[in-house]
Amino acid sequence: KRTPHSRARGKPHHAAGGRKKERAFFGGAWARELREGSVVVMVLLVLYVKATLENVSKIAFPTSLPFQLSIKDPVGYDERASVTVDPQNINELENSRGEAHFVVKFEGQMKQSSIVIVDEVKNVLKKDASITEEDDGAFVPIRGFECRGVDITGWDKCSEESGSGVTVVSKAGTVFEDVHLDEDWYEYCEKGGEAVSATDVEFDFRIEKSGK
């Protein structure tokens, strides 16, 4: 099975909407590295998601789930909304034997920027991560994104427009497929004879160490 490249890891420097100290370093020191033509460090951003659950045992995020993200050039002004990062798409990198799930060349930049999706990070993210009833209202790590030369600024929460959705399982065992989290979700579980819902969905991108 072919998987995207796994290169020497640098220390993470930024979380979208995260702490000011990290953002200052990401936009300063790392930006200078890019301008001077140095090797671009890898920043591992982990997507954390929380939701309020009613009669729901878990929200599952399939490993094949594509993510609709907003991104920007960390050293410029080029921004892209609603780009698709799909774990099933393998793109070869220019002048490299590496691969990535998403590649882009920002305006004015000589090198490609890339994103690789990871579904397991030591001590942070477990494979097949999901939000369970025990996690109700708490942020849970869902997916990792190895970013090189690109900043993730948003996620559409599996909106209907993205064409992808998550799987919700009720406490009674009913499975609801292709659920979109950009709006409060309500359904009725006939097996359990009760209403089910996933509401108040929020997300946060946080810097984590790769653990490799």
Secondary structure, DSSP 8 states (H G I E B T S, - for coil): ---------------TT--HHHHHHHHHHHHHHHHTT-----EEEEEEEEEEEESEEEEE--TT--EEEEEE-TTSS-EEEEEEE-TT--EE-TTSS-EESEEE--TT-SS-EEEEEES-BTTTB-TT-EEEGGGTTS-EEEEEEEEES-EEEEE--S-GGGT--EEEEETT--EEEEE--SS-EEEEETTTTEEEEEEEEEEEEEE-----
